[in-house]
């Protein structure tokens, strides 16, 4: 599983509108993991080629 790690690869406008598909709470970018985090769900969602993959089966527990 390859996750982007150099800076937030997601457009800031889009990032402000993305929510966790499980909890419907906002996501935040984590440089260390190179992923979008849902603090409420305790999940990290990958970003591949600048595209957030918001599928539960792709998420990793944090």
PQR file with spaces between the fields and no chain letter, atoms N, CA, C, O and H, PARSE charges and radii, in Angstrom:
ATOM       1  N    UNK     1       0.855   -1.169    0.000 -0.4000 1.5000
ATOM       2  CA   UNK     1       0.000    0.000    0.000 -0.0000 2.0000
ATOM       3  C    UNK     1       0.902    1.233    0.000  0.5500 1.7000
ATOM       4  O    UNK     1       1.651    1.444    0.954 -0.5500 1.4000
ATOM       5  N    UNK     2       0.845    2.033   -1.030 -0.4000 1.5000
ATOM       6  CA   UNK     2       1.670    3.230   -1.121 -0.0000 2.0000
ATOM       7  C    UNK     2       0.815    4.451   -0.835  0.5500 1.7000
ATOM       8  O    UNK     2      -0.188    4.690   -1.508 -0.5500 1.4000
ATOM       9  H    UNK     2       0.236    1.861   -1.805  0.4000 1.0000
ATOM      10  N    UNK     3       1.214    5.215    0.157 -0.4000 1.5000
ATOM      11  CA   UNK     3       0.502    6.437    0.511 -0.0000 2.0000
ATOM      12  C    UNK     3       1.400    7.618    0.220  0.5500 1.7000
ATOM      13  O    UNK     3       2.609    7.557    0.442 -0.5500 1.4000
ATOM      14  H    UNK     3       2.029    5.021    0.703  0.4000 1.0000
ATOM      15  N    UNK     4       0.817    8.683   -0.271 -0.4000 1.5000
ATOM      16  CA   UNK     4       1.583    9.900   -0.537 -0.0000 2.0000
ATOM      17  C    UNK     4       2.117   10.430    0.785  0.5500 1.7000
ATOM      18  O    UNK     4       1.427   10.378    1.803 -0.5500 1.4000
ATOM      19  H    UNK     4      -0.165    8.733   -0.451  0.4000 1.0000
ATOM      20  N    UNK     5       3.347   10.941    0.772 -0.4000 1.5000
ATOM      21  CA   UNK     5       3.910   11.401    2.036 -0.0000 2.0000
ATOM      22  C    UNK     5       4.535   12.787    1.984  0.5500 1.7000
ATOM      23  O    UNK     5       4.889   13.329    3.030 -0.5500 1.4000
ATOM      24  H    UNK     5       3.908   10.983   -0.055  0.4000 1.0000
ATOM      25  N    UNK     6       4.681   13.372    0.818 -0.4000 1.5000
ATOM      26  CA   UNK     6       5.337   14.677    0.726 -0.0000 2.0000
ATOM      27  C    UNK     6       4.301   15.798    0.707  0.5500 1.7000
ATOM      28  O    UNK     6       3.783   16.141   -0.356 -0.5500 1.4000
ATOM      29  H    UNK     6       4.393   12.931   -0.032  0.4000 1.0000
ATOM      30  N    UNK     7       3.993   16.372    1.874 -0.4000 1.5000
ATOM      31  CA   UNK     7       3.008   17.450    1.941 -0.0000 2.0000
ATOM      32  C    UNK     7       1.608   16.941    1.679  0.5500 1.7000
ATOM      33  O    UNK     7       1.422   15.788    1.290 -0.5500 1.4000
ATOM      34  H    UNK     7       4.413   16.093    2.737  0.4000 1.0000
ATOM      35  N    UNK     8       0.633   17.790    1.889 -0.4000 1.5000
ATOM      36  CA   UNK     8      -0.759   17.412    1.657 -0.0000 2.0000
ATOM      37  C    UNK     8      -1.035   17.377    0.161  0.5500 1.7000
ATOM      38  O    UNK     8      -1.070   18.427   -0.480 -0.5500 1.4000
ATOM      39  H    UNK     8       0.785   18.727    2.205  0.4000 1.0000
ATOM      40  N    UNK     9      -1.230   16.199   -0.404 -0.4000 1.5000
ATOM      41  CA   UNK     9      -1.460   16.098   -1.837 -0.0000 2.0000
ATOM      42  C    UNK     9      -2.903   16.425   -2.239  0.5500 1.7000
ATOM      43  O    UNK     9      -3.245   16.425   -3.421 -0.5500 1.4000
ATOM      44  H    UNK     9      -1.202   15.346    0.116  0.4000 1.0000
ATOM      45  N    UNK    10      -3.732   16.701   -1.245 -0.4000 1.5000
ATOM      46  CA   UNK    10      -5.137   16.994   -1.501 -0.0000 2.0000
ATOM      47  C    UNK    10      -5.336   18.506   -1.499  0.5500 1.7000
ATOM      48  O    UNK    10      -4.842   19.202   -0.612 -0.5500 1.4000
ATOM      49  H    UNK    10      -3.454   16.701   -0.285  0.4000 1.0000
ATOM      50  N    UNK    11      -6.048   18.998   -2.479 -0.4000 1.5000
ATOM      51  CA   UNK    11      -6.348   20.422   -2.578 -0.0000 2.0000
ATOM      52  C    UNK    11      -7.005   20.897   -1.281  0.5500 1.7000
ATOM      53  O    UNK    11      -7.928   20.249   -0.786 -0.5500 1.4000
ATOM      54  H    UNK    11      -6.449   18.432   -3.200  0.4000 1.0000
ATOM      55  N    UNK    12      -6.545   22.014   -0.726 -0.4000 1.5000
ATOM      56  CA   UNK    12      -7.118   22.514    0.540 -0.0000 2.0000
ATOM      57  C    UNK    12      -8.632   22.735    0.481  0.5500 1.7000
ATOM      58  O    UNK    12      -9.330   22.482    1.463 -0.5500 1.4000
ATOM      59  H    UNK    12      -5.795   22.541   -1.128  0.4000 1.0000
ATOM      60  N    UNK    13      -9.136   23.199   -0.645 -0.4000 1.5000
ATOM      61  CA   UNK    13     -10.578   23.394   -0.795 -0.0000 2.0000
ATOM      62  C    UNK    13     -11.311   22.065   -0.649  0.5500 1.7000
ATOM      63  O    UNK    13     -12.336   21.990    0.028 -0.5500 1.4000
ATOM      64  H    UNK    13      -8.569   23.404   -1.442  0.4000 1.0000
ATOM      65  N    UNK    14     -10.786   21.014   -1.284 -0.4000 1.5000
ATOM      66  CA   UNK    14     -11.405   19.689   -1.195 -0.0000 2.0000
ATOM      67  C    UNK    14     -11.279   19.142    0.220  0.5500 1.7000
ATOM      68  O    UNK    14     -12.236   18.593    0.766 -0.5500 1.4000
ATOM      69  H    UNK    14      -9.953   21.075   -1.834  0.4000 1.0000
ATOM      70  N    UNK    15     -10.105   19.292    0.810 -0.4000 1.5000
ATOM      71  CA   UNK    15      -9.883   18.780    2.161 -0.0000 2.0000
ATOM      72  C    UNK    15     -10.886   19.368    3.155  0.5500 1.7000
ATOM      73  O    UNK    15     -11.336   18.674    4.067 -0.5500 1.4000
ATOM      74  H    UNK    15      -9.328   19.738    0.367  0.4000 1.0000
ATOM      75  N    UNK    16     -11.233   20.630    2.983 -0.4000 1.5000
ATOM      76  CA   UNK    16     -12.195   21.280    3.877 -0.0000 2.0000
ATOM      77  C    UNK    16     -13.592   20.681    3.753  0.5500 1.7000
ATOM      78  O    UNK    16     -14.417   20.847    4.651 -0.5500 1.4000
ATOM      79  H    UNK    16     -10.868   21.194    2.242  0.4000 1.0000
ATOM      80  N    UNK    17     -13.861   19.992    2.662 -0.4000 1.5000
ATOM      81  CA   UNK    17     -15.194   19.428    2.432 -0.0000 2.0000
ATOM      82  C    UNK    17     -15.280   17.921    2.693  0.5500 1.7000
ATOM      83  O    UNK    17     -16.377   17.372    2.793 -0.5500 1.4000
ATOM      84  H    UNK    17     -13.191   19.857    1.932  0.4000 1.0000
ATOM      85  N    UNK    18     -14.138   17.259    2.804 -0.4000 1.5000
ATOM      86  CA   UNK    18     -14.136   15.814    3.011 -0.0000 2.0000
ATOM      87  C    UNK    18     -14.521   15.451    4.439  0.5500 1.7000
ATOM      88  O    UNK    18     -14.138   16.125    5.395 -0.5500 1.4000
ATOM      89  H    UNK    18     -13.247   17.705    2.724  0.4000 1.0000
ATOM      90  N    UNK    19     -15.286   14.373    4.560 -0.4000 1.5000
ATOM      91  CA   UNK    19     -15.660   13.847    5.876 -0.0000 2.0000
ATOM      92  C    UNK    19     -15.430   12.340    5.892  0.5500 1.7000
ATOM      93  O    UNK    19     -15.385   11.689    4.847 -0.5500 1.4000
ATOM      94  H    UNK    19     -15.597   13.825    3.783  0.4000 1.0000
ATOM      95  N    UNK    20     -15.288   11.815    7.072 -0.4000 1.5000
ATOM      96  CA   UNK    20     -15.132   10.372    7.249 -0.0000 2.0000
ATOM      97  C    UNK    20     -16.425    9.683    6.824  0.5500 1.7000
ATOM      98  O    UNK    20     -17.505   10.097    7.245 -0.5500 1.4000
ATOM      99  H    UNK    20     -15.324   12.343    7.920  0.4000 1.0000
ATOM     100  N    UNK    21     -16.340    8.645    6.001 -0.4000 1.5000
ATOM     101  CA   UNK    21     -17.556    7.953    5.579 -0.0000 2.0000
ATOM     102  C    UNK    21     -18.234    7.175    6.713  0.5500 1.7000
ATOM     103  O    UNK    21     -19.404    6.810    6.599 -0.5500 1.4000
ATOM     104  H    UNK    21     -15.463    8.308    5.659  0.4000 1.0000
ATOM     105  N    UNK    22     -17.517    6.925    7.785 -0.4000 1.5000
ATOM     106  CA   UNK    22     -18.081    6.179    8.912 -0.0000 2.0000
ATOM     107  C    UNK    22     -18.794    7.112    9.891  0.5500 1.7000
ATOM     108  O    UNK    22     -19.926    6.847   10.296 -0.5500 1.4000
ATOM     109  H    UNK    22     -16.566    7.222    7.878  0.4000 1.0000
ATOM     110  N    UNK    23     -18.124    8.208   10.270 -0.4000 1.5000
ATOM     111  CA   UNK    23     -18.658    9.079   11.317 -0.0000 2.0000
ATOM     112  C    UNK    23     -19.219   10.398   10.808  0.5500 1.7000
ATOM     113  O    UNK    23     -19.911   11.104   11.541 -0.5500 1.4000
ATOM     114  H    UNK    23     -17.205    8.424    9.941  0.4000 1.0000
ATOM     115  N    UNK    24     -18.924   10.734    9.557 -0.4000 1.5000
ATOM     116  CA   UNK    24     -19.343   12.007    8.943 -0.0000 2.0000
ATOM     117  C    UNK    24     -18.728   13.222    9.650  0.5500 1.7000
ATOM     118  O    UNK    24     -19.295   14.315    9.638 -0.5500 1.4000
ATOM     119  H    UNK    24     -18.361   10.161    8.961  0.4000 1.0000
ATOM     120  N    UNK    25     -17.559   13.010   10.266 -0.4000 1.5000
ATOM     121  CA   UNK    25     -16.818   14.103   10.886 -0.0000 2.0000
ATOM     122  C    UNK    25     -15.675   14.517    9.960  0.5500 1.7000
ATOM     123  O    UNK    25     -15.255   13.728    9.114 -0.5500 1.4000
ATOM     124  H    UNK    25     -17.098   12.122   10.276  0.4000 1.0000
ATOM     125  N    UNK    26     -15.164   15.746   10.108 -0.4000 1.5000
ATOM     126  CA   UNK    26     -14.094   16.210    9.223 -0.0000 2.0000
ATOM     127  C    UNK    26     -12.829   15.354    9.320  0.5500 1.7000
ATOM     128  O    UNK    26     -12.534   14.765   10.360 -0.5500 1.4000
ATOM     129  H    UNK    26     -15.506   16.386   10.796  0.4000 1.0000
ATOM     130  N    UNK    27     -12.103   15.302    8.225 -0.4000 1.5000
ATOM     131  CA   UNK    27     -10.822   14.608    8.174 -0.0000 2.0000
ATOM     132  C    UNK    27      -9.710   15.636    8.260  0.5500 1.7000
ATOM     133  O    UNK    27      -9.902   16.804    7.921 -0.5500 1.4000
ATOM     134  H    UNK    27     -12.343   15.780    7.380  0.4000 1.0000
ATOM     135  N    UNK    28      -8.546   15.196    8.715 -0.4000 1.5000
ATOM     136  CA   UNK    28      -7.397   16.092    8.735 -0.0000 2.0000
ATOM     137  C    UNK    28      -6.209   15.375    8.112  0.5500 1.7000
ATOM     138  O    UNK    28      -6.101   14.150    8.168 -0.5500 1.4000
ATOM     139  H    UNK    28      -8.390   14.248    8.990  0.4000 1.0000
ATOM     140  N    UNK    29      -5.318   16.166    7.517 -0.4000 1.5000
ATOM     141  CA   UNK    29      -4.137   15.619    6.881 -0.0000 2.0000
ATOM     142  C    UNK    29      -3.051   15.380    7.924  0.5500 1.7000
ATOM     143  O    UNK    29      -2.816   16.230    8.784 -0.5500 1.4000
ATOM     144  H    UNK    29      -5.405   17.161    7.472  0.4000 1.0000
ATOM     145  N    UNK    30      -2.388   14.226    7.852 -0.4000 1.5000
ATOM     146  CA   UNK    30      -1.286   13.902    8.742 -0.0000 2.0000
ATOM     147  C    UNK    30      -0.049   13.645    7.897  0.5500 1.7000
ATOM     148  O    UNK    30       0.025   12.642    7.187 -0.5500 1.4000
ATOM     149  H    UNK    30      -2.579   13.536    7.153  0.4000 1.0000
ATOM     150  N    UNK    31       0.933   14.558    7.972 -0.4000 1.5000
ATOM     151  CA   UNK    31       2.164   14.422    7.186 -0.0000 2.0000
ATOM     152  C    UNK    31       2.938   13.156    7.545  0.5500 1.7000
ATOM     153  O    UNK    31       3.474   12.484    6.664 -0.5500 1.4000
ATOM     154  H    UNK    31       0.873   15.373    8.549  0.4000 1.0000
ATOM     155  N    UNK    32       2.997   12.831    8.826 -0.4000 1.5000
ATOM     156  CA   UNK    32       3.780   11.680    9.273 -0.0000 2.0000
ATOM     157  C    UNK    32       3.277   10.380    8.645  0.5500 1.7000
ATOM     158  O    UNK    32       4.073    9.525    8.256 -0.5500 1.4000
ATOM     159  H    UNK    32       2.562   13.377    9.542  0.4000 1.0000
ATOM     160  N    UNK    33       1.966   10.237    8.548 -0.4000 1.5000
ATOM     161  CA   UNK    33       1.384    9.027    7.962 -0.0000 2.0000
ATOM     162  C    UNK    33       1.140    9.164    6.465  0.5500 1.7000
ATOM     163  O    UNK    33       0.997    8.170    5.754 -0.5500 1.4000
ATOM     164  H    UNK    33       1.320   10.932    8.864  0.4000 1.0000
ATOM     165  N    UNK    34       1.095   10.393    6.002 -0.4000 1.5000
ATOM     166  CA   UNK    34       0.776   10.615    4.595 -0.0000 2.0000
ATOM     167  C    UNK    34      -0.633   10.157    4.283  0.5500 1.7000
ATOM     168  O    UNK    34      -0.891    9.539    3.249 -0.5500 1.4000
ATOM     169  H    UNK    34       1.211   11.201    6.580  0.4000 1.0000
ATOM     170  N    UNK    35      -1.551   10.474    5.205 -0.4000 1.5000
ATOM     171  CA   UNK    35      -2.922    9.992    5.087 -0.0000 2.0000
ATOM     172  C    UNK    35      -3.896   11.004    5.668  0.5500 1.7000
ATOM     173  O    UNK    35      -3.507   11.938    6.368 -0.5500 1.4000
ATOM     174  H    UNK    35      -1.342   10.975    6.044  0.4000 1.0000
ATOM     175  N    UNK    36      -5.168   10.797    5.362 -0.4000 1.5000
ATOM     176  CA   UNK    36      -6.247   11.576    5.959 -0.0000 2.0000
ATOM     177  C    UNK    36      -6.718   10.828    7.200  0.5500 1.7000
ATOM     178  O    UNK    36      -7.009    9.633    7.146 -0.5500 1.4000
ATOM     179  H    UNK    36      -5.485   10.037    4.794  0.4000 1.0000
ATOM     180  N    UNK    37      -6.788   11.540    8.308 -0.4000 1.5000
ATOM     181  CA   UNK    37      -7.165   10.899    9.564 -0.0000 2.0000
ATOM     182  C    UNK    37      -8.557   11.288   10.002  0.5500 1.7000
ATOM     183  O    UNK    37      -8.985   12.435    9.872 -0.5500 1.4000
ATOM     184  H    UNK    37      -6.552   12.511    8.351  0.4000 1.0000
ATOM     185  N    UNK    38      -9.252   10.289   10.528 -0.4000 1.5000
ATOM     186  CA   UNK    38     -10.525   10.518   11.197 -0.0000 2.0000
ATOM     187  C    UNK    38     -10.279   10.245   12.670  0.5500 1.7000
ATOM     188  O    UNK    38     -10.191    9.093   13.095 -0.5500 1.4000
ATOM     189  H    UNK    38      -8.904    9.358   10.634  0.4000 1.0000
ATOM     190  N    UNK    39     -10.168   11.318   13.444 -0.4000 1.5000
ATOM     191  CA   UNK    39      -9.937   11.146   14.878 -0.0000 2.0000
ATOM     192  C    UNK    39     -11.132   10.462   15.543  0.5500 1.7000
ATOM     193  O    UNK    39     -10.953    9.662   16.462 -0.5500 1.4000
ATOM     194  H    UNK    39     -10.239   12.254   13.098  0.4000 1.0000
ATOM     195  N    UNK    40     -12.317   10.761   15.097 -0.4000 1.5000
ATOM     196  CA   UNK    40     -13.526   10.194   15.691 -0.0000 2.0000
ATOM     197  C    UNK    40     -13.608    8.681   15.488  0.5500 1.7000
ATOM     198  O    UNK    40     -14.035    7.953   16.384 -0.5500 1.4000
ATOM     199  H    UNK    40     -12.462   11.411   14.351  0.4000 1.0000
ATOM     200  N    UNK    41     -13.199    8.212   14.312 -0.4000 1.5000
ATOM     201  CA   UNK    41     -13.274    6.779   14.007 -0.0000 2.0000
ATOM     202  C    UNK    41     -11.973    6.057   14.320  0.5500 1.7000
ATOM     203  O    UNK    41     -11.948    4.830   14.406 -0.5500 1.4000
ATOM     204  H    UNK    41     -12.852    8.803   13.584  0.4000 1.0000
ATOM     205  N    UNK    42     -10.885    6.815   14.492 -0.4000 1.5000
ATOM     206  CA   UNK    42      -9.591    6.184   14.723 -0.0000 2.0000
ATOM     207  C    UNK    42      -9.073    5.489   13.485  0.5500 1.7000
ATOM     208  O    UNK    42      -8.472    4.418   13.570 -0.5500 1.4000
ATOM     209  H    UNK    42     -10.905    7.812   14.422  0.4000 1.0000
ATOM     210  N    UNK    43      -9.309    6.106   12.314 -0.4000 1.5000
ATOM     211  CA   UNK    43      -8.910    5.500   11.047 -0.0000 2.0000
ATOM     212  C    UNK    43      -8.060    6.454   10.222  0.5500 1.7000
ATOM     213  O    UNK    43      -8.203    7.674   10.311 -0.5500 1.4000
ATOM     214  H    UNK    43      -9.798    6.975   12.244  0.4000 1.0000
ATOM     215  N    UNK    44      -7.173    5.880    9.418 -0.4000 1.5000
ATOM     216  CA   UNK    44      -6.360    6.642    8.470 -0.0000 2.0000
ATOM     217  C    UNK    44      -6.738    6.169    7.075  0.5500 1.7000
ATOM     218  O    UNK    44      -6.720    4.972    6.787 -0.5500 1.4000
ATOM     219  H    UNK    44      -7.056    4.890    9.345  0.4000 1.0000
ATOM     220  N    UNK    45      -7.078    7.120    6.213 -0.4000 1.5000
ATOM     221  CA   UNK    45      -7.461    6.819    4.839 -0.0000 2.0000
ATOM     222  C    UNK    45      -6.316    7.199    3.901  0.5500 1.7000
ATOM     223  O    UNK    45      -5.759    8.289    4.030 -0.5500 1.4000
ATOM     224  H    UNK    45      -7.092    8.092    6.447  0.4000 1.0000
ATOM     225  N    UNK    46      -5.955    6.332    2.968 -0.4000 1.5000
ATOM     226  CA   UNK    46      -4.850    6.639    2.062 -0.0000 2.0000
ATOM     227  C    UNK    46      -5.226    7.683    1.015  0.5500 1.7000
ATOM     228  O    UNK    46      -6.399    7.909    0.715 -0.5500 1.4000
ATOM     229  H    UNK    46      -6.407    5.446    2.863  0.4000 1.0000
ATOM     230  N    UNK    47      -4.185    8.307    0.472 -0.4000 1.5000
ATOM     231  CA   UNK    47      -4.337    9.213   -0.660 -0.0000 2.0000
ATOM     232  C    UNK    47      -3.405    8.682   -1.736  0.5500 1.7000
ATOM     233  O    UNK    47      -2.193    8.614   -1.533 -0.5500 1.4000
ATOM     234  H    UNK    47      -3.233    8.123    0.715  0.4000 1.0000
ATOM     235  N    UNK    48      -3.954    8.312   -2.857 -0.4000 1.5000
ATOM     236  CA   UNK    48      -3.162    7.742   -3.952 -0.0000 2.0000
ATOM     237  C    UNK    48      -3.210    8.663   -5.154  0.5500 1.7000
ATOM     238  O    UNK    48      -4.284    8.965   -5.674 -0.5500 1.4000
ATOM     239  H    UNK    48      -4.939    8.367   -3.021  0.4000 1.0000
ATOM     240  N    UNK    49      -2.053    9.103   -5.589 -0.4000 1.5000
ATOM     241  CA   UNK    49      -1.941   10.009   -6.736 -0.0000 2.0000
ATOM     242  C    UNK    49      -2.819   11.246   -6.554  0.5500 1.7000
ATOM     243  O    UNK    49      -3.410   11.743   -7.513 -0.5500 1.4000
ATOM     244  H    UNK    49      -1.181    8.858   -5.166  0.4000 1.0000
ATOM     245  N    UNK    50      -2.899   11.735   -5.323 -0.4000 1.5000
ATOM     246  CA   UNK    50      -3.671   12.933   -5.031 -0.0000 2.0000
ATOM     247  C    UNK    50      -5.160   12.704   -4.865  0.5500 1.7000
ATOM     248  O    UNK    50      -5.919   13.661   -4.707 -0.5500 1.4000
ATOM     249  H    UNK    50      -2.419   11.332   -4.544  0.4000 1.0000
ATOM     250  N    UNK    51      -5.592   11.446   -4.899 -0.4000 1.5000
ATOM     251  CA   UNK    51      -7.017   11.120   -4.787 -0.0000 2.0000
ATOM     252  C    UNK    51      -7.274   10.419   -3.450  0.5500 1.7000
ATOM     253  O    UNK    51      -6.728    9.343   -3.206 -0.5500 1.4000
ATOM     254  H    UNK    51      -4.976   10.669   -5.028  0.4000 1.0000
ATOM     255  N    UNK    52      -8.097   11.012   -2.583 -0.4000 1.5000
ATOM     256  CA   UNK    52      -8.426   10.351   -1.324 -0.0000 2.0000
ATOM     257  C    UNK    52      -9.229    9.073   -1.570  0.5500 1.7000
ATOM     258  O    UNK    52     -10.190    9.065   -2.338 -0.5500 1.4000
ATOM     259  H    UNK    52      -8.541   11.886   -2.781  0.4000 1.0000
ATOM     260  N    UNK    53      -8.817    8.003   -0.907 -0.4000 1.5000
ATOM     261  CA   UNK    53      -9.517    6.719   -1.018 -0.0000 2.0000
ATOM     262  C    UNK    53     -10.304    6.532    0.276  0.5500 1.7000
ATOM     263  O    UNK    53      -9.776    6.038    1.272 -0.5500 1.4000
ATOM     264  H    UNK    53      -8.036    8.009   -0.282  0.4000 1.0000
ATOM     265  N    UNK    54     -11.562    6.930    0.245 -0.4000 1.5000
ATOM     266  CA   UNK    54     -12.399    6.921    1.446 -0.0000 2.0000
ATOM     267  C    UNK    54     -13.265    5.674    1.524  0.5500 1.7000
ATOM     268  O    UNK    54     -14.484    5.753    1.679 -0.5500 1.4000
ATOM     269  H    UNK    54     -11.991    7.331   -0.565  0.4000 1.0000
ATOM     270  N    UNK    55     -12.621    4.539    1.414 -0.4000 1.5000
ATOM     271  CA   UNK    55     -13.302    3.252    1.528 -0.0000 2.0000
ATOM     272  C    UNK    55     -12.891    2.604    2.839  0.5500 1.7000
ATOM     273  O    UNK    55     -11.706    2.560    3.167 -0.5500 1.4000
ATOM     274  H    UNK    55     -11.631    4.475    1.288  0.4000 1.0000
ATOM     275  N    UNK    56     -13.856    2.106    3.583 -0.4000 1.5000
ATOM     276  CA   UNK    56     -13.569    1.496    4.878 -0.0000 2.0000
ATOM     277  C    UNK    56     -12.583    0.345    4.739  0.5500 1.7000
ATOM     278  O    UNK    56     -11.725    0.159    5.601 -0.5500 1.4000
ATOM     279  H    UNK    56     -14.819    2.142    3.317  0.4000 1.0000
ATOM     280  N    UNK    57     -12.695   -0.423    3.671 -0.4000 1.5000
ATOM     281  CA   UNK    57     -11.791   -1.586    3.502 -0.0000 2.0000
ATOM     282  C    UNK    57     -10.343   -1.166    3.235  0.5500 1.7000
ATOM     283  O    UNK    57      -9.431   -1.983    3.366 -0.5500 1.4000
ATOM     284  H    UNK    57     -13.392   -0.272    2.970  0.4000 1.0000
ATOM     285  N    UNK    58     -10.124    0.094    2.863 -0.4000 1.5000
ATOM     286  CA   UNK    58      -8.772    0.617    2.613 -0.0000 2.0000
ATOM     287  C    UNK    58      -8.198    1.341    3.823  0.5500 1.7000
ATOM     288  O    UNK    58      -6.999    1.616    3.868 -0.5500 1.4000
ATOM     289  H    UNK    58     -10.865    0.758    2.756  0.4000 1.0000
ATOM     290  N    UNK    59      -9.033    1.650    4.795 -0.4000 1.5000
ATOM     291  CA   UNK    59      -8.593    2.400    5.972 -0.0000 2.0000
ATOM     292  C    UNK    59      -7.768    1.513    6.906  0.5500 1.7000
ATOM     293  O    UNK    59      -7.918    0.292    6.941 -0.5500 1.4000
ATOM     294  H    UNK    59     -10.007    1.426    4.758  0.4000 1.0000
ATOM     295  N    UNK    60      -6.899    2.176    7.653 -0.4000 1.5000
ATOM     296  CA   UNK    60      -6.046    1.495    8.625 -0.0000 2.0000
ATOM     297  C    UNK    60      -6.328    2.093    9.998  0.5500 1.7000
ATOM     298  O    UNK    60      -6.429    3.311   10.140 -0.5500 1.4000
ATOM     299  H    UNK    60      -6.778    3.168    7.624  0.4000 1.0000
ATOM     300  N    UNK    61      -6.453    1.244   10.997 -0.4000 1.5000
ATOM     301  CA   UNK    61      -6.692    1.724   12.367 -0.0000 2.0000
ATOM     302  C    UNK    61      -5.463    2.474   12.872  0.5500 1.7000
ATOM     303  O    UNK    61      -4.324    2.073   12.630 -0.5500 1.4000
ATOM     304  H    UNK    61      -6.371    0.254   10.882  0.4000 1.0000
ATOM     305  N    UNK    62      -5.726    3.585   13.588 -0.4000 1.5000
ATOM     306  CA   UNK    62      -4.614    4.356   14.170 -0.0000 2.0000
ATOM     307  C    UNK    62      -4.637    4.263   15.672  0.5500 1.7000
ATOM     308  O    UNK    62      -3.782    4.845   16.340 -0.5500 1.4000
ATOM     309  H    UNK    62      -6.651    3.910   13.785  0.4000 1.0000
